[in-house]
Amino acid sequence: MPTSIVNADALLAIDVGAANTRAFFFDAVEGVYRFVAVGEAVSTYAPPVNDVSEGVHQAIHRLEQISGRQFIRPVDEILIMPTTADNNGVDKVAATISAAAPLKIVSFGLLEEASLESARNLAGTTYGRLVDSISMNDRRHLSGNIDDLMRLAPDLIVVAGGTDGGASKSVFKLLDPLGLACLLQPLNQRPHILYVGNQDIAPEIQSTFAAYTTVHTAPNIRPALEQEQLGPAEGRLREIFRRIHTKRDTGINQLDVWSEGRLLPAAAGFSRVVQFLDQIFEPTKGVLGIDVGAATTNLAVSFPGHGLRQRIYSPFGLGAPAGNLLASGKLAEVMRWLSVSISETDVRDYLLHKGLYPNSLPVTAEELNLEQALAREIIRAAVKGLRPSFPKGLVGSGPGLLPWFEPIVAAGSVLTNAPTRGQSLLMLLDGLEPTGISTVALDHKNMLAPLGALAEINPLLTVQVLESGALHSLGTVISPVGSARPGTPILRVRLSGSEGEEKTLDIKAGMLAAIPLPAGQTANLHLQPLHRFDVGMGGAGRGGKLKVVGGSLGVVIDARGRPLRLSFDPERRRDQNKKWLAALGN
Amino acid sequence: MLTPVTHVLPLTTIQRKRLLPVDGHVRVRAGQHVRGTDVIATAILAPRHHILNLSSGLGVSEAEAERHLERFVEDDVVAGDLIARKKGFISRNVRAPVDGRIVLISGALVFIQEKHGSLELRAGLPGQIRELIIDRGVTLTTTGALVQGVWGNGRIDSGALAVIAANPDQVIDPEQIDVSLRGSVILGGHCSAVEVLERAQTERLRGLILGSLASDLIPAARKMPYPILVLDGFGRLAMNAAAFTLLATNDKREVALNAEPFSRENGARPEVLIPLPPPPTAEIVPDFAELERGQRVRIVRAPYQGTIGTITQIQTGLAVFPNGLRAAAANVKLSGGEIVQVPLVNLEILI
């Protein structure tokens, strides 16, 4: 039963992405918060427009046309706030941004595999690009460090080092080049410093470096050698992100003013929803969220009792950075996911061309296939990058495999706007290789990041909108893990509908199969693994019954094996990919 | 929908902001006429510092070191100049190891910034300096025919245009480049052989304007000392008809090439300029505009990549494409009369 609200606010959430800017309107309908409408426009942060607000105004104007409500006063272009008696305007605004140039970050840490690694992990939680790292073992001379700092001109320096109560002198010594580089730079070009090391010397660091530049401090991200704690510092990093971008990029300041200083990186909004879902779903499994954007990819996982692990991959997006895959030598990896024959030269041309026109869309079957292949490889790279930071001892199907997640949520146009839901799901299955039992859902309205930002203003709205169809369920995916020759029966599946109808299926190793179960319908799913396969019901060979809710693809059994093995022969591999697409109704 | 504009203009007034990435020195004055290759501003992009430790050099304490200084902050020094001296029975000296400037003295440390890593910003196009931007660069205006491209190898030069392509999709044969073209800027269709690039270097060409370039030639193209400018993209693509017609009718005219890389971050685009007397009205053409019916557009993605047409209708709602994709779209009439449906995001306006 939804909680009824008495004094409801009308809220506007604006999300400025690398490709699109969206304005979402939420209001109370019959005592419950609902998503009402969205206006969309092309983002304008980059040249030739160079002003975020142009795209924002266009998106709001589009929203006005759709909703019939006025948000901007035509006379002076000012946002109407609060709501007027004639139901125009809004009461509160939330804003998220993933556009704008990533922050250039340099990390300082005492030890390569301890504080410096944590500093790098922290830098990976914002839209940034780590351009250098300096540790005690750095072999450059002092002057070399200074020259590099001046040449790279970072926006932010993350300083970690020293467990609490531990090293202090060596931290100060480590920072010698930083202080001197600051002295050598004009005031307006000096980087912000975020100190997240030994807390005993935090006040001294603050007072020493405040003379040179803006210093922020946050709790130690490595309070003990074996303990990493990024959470509190992530909050401070978001604040730095906001401060730098509101000062640097035209139009972002207006968003920050509208949202009363709560402008949030979109990835932080998205992660907040992932954490929220972790609180309401199964206590034994984590929640995974993946957002494949035009310029960046964000992977966020939250585990009960362990909190959030998040990484933003700035070189990995489907837009301009697509050409970066060429530099990283990943062409063959992308090509293995193709179901049509495309030459390596054509793939290279495509990637370079996509970099020239990052917002353009694939209209031919070949280009669509290529773009979806690219998405798979991007997702795989994101998982590979974040996996080392997963907590130890998670429940799952085995070492080297993804632990169990419930649910898996996915965002980004390549996934949400794919022509068929089967294509969306297969990209996720190939990219993530989930194990056990997971519900897979799409952020089909692209509103998770704004909903996460709205949670700070009005948590009830976030809860109620999430409950009212913000996510589109693709279905329940069963991914058995074990060892058997292709074609060996490994799982018996029986689906009992609410009206007594039954469907049974014998799953063989190598199969990918879907049992229809329309969205909203529930059914009992009986699983009986064979040959000691593990379906995530208590161990190898253990089965049981569970209640499942339908989705656009019903119940999907992915028995292709973990890790997924593709044929070495290109033609057979293409046939394999085609067959899998066909199994999901393509 | 706001859409970027690509310029293919027979006569226009162009205004370009040319900026250093960091503060530096502007080397021109307002009103001055410049050539594309002229240096208009300089900066030290990657400073190199030398640190002299007076404590160890003079054998004195940090507190005492300052007393022995002979040179001070902002002083220019040459290698061997005396920086500090401790007089006495056995005097000790600290000398400048390089030519440079003392930029900082902190305790017993003296920082000399070496004259190194200087960046020279060139005008890019011939024109007149309209406005100086303090420490950063200039605004430059010029007039002439303008053609914008999508890729450049970062070089700048000018020369007489030599049209060697009979049609927009002709592949350049290395044999077409000989000594008679020395000092020219070549207009070709597609380049798929590294020999073309090498012969152009051997014959001292001043530039190469291409419709398209084979993507595996990019590393070689980047190394060439002359400007290479690609108008339409990578792979086997014909040069767009508008650009080819405009350039081909200007055979033998002087053209200026600014093959700076296409950058979404700073808005830079590679450009060809054919300098001409000013038009009657000096209207600056926009860099972006709303898509509208009647506009001339270029399609940037397959299956009509590089084709030019005219918008006959902006569709309402989302259109469905043969691969199942749904997107906001326009109907575009191609030069042959065929009307095709294209996603709005796959169009750029051609003015």
Interface residues (C-beta under 8 A of the other chain):
Chain A: A41 V42 T44 A46 P47 P48 V49 N50 E54 G55 Q58 A101 L142 S143 I146 D147 M150 R151 A153 L180 L183 L184 P186 Q189 A320 T345 D346 R348 D349 L352 H353 L356 Y357 P358 N359 S360 L361 P362 V363 T364 A365 E366 E367 L368 N417 P419 T420
Chain B: M1 L2 T3 P4 V5 V22 D23 L45 A46 P47 R48 H49 H50 I51 V103 L104 S106 L109 F111 Q113 G117 V150 W151 A214 S215 D216 I218 G233 F234 G235 F262 S263 R264 E265 N266 G267 D287 F288 V300 R301 A302 P303 Q305 F321 P322 N323 G324 L325 R326 A327 V342 P343 V345 N346 E348
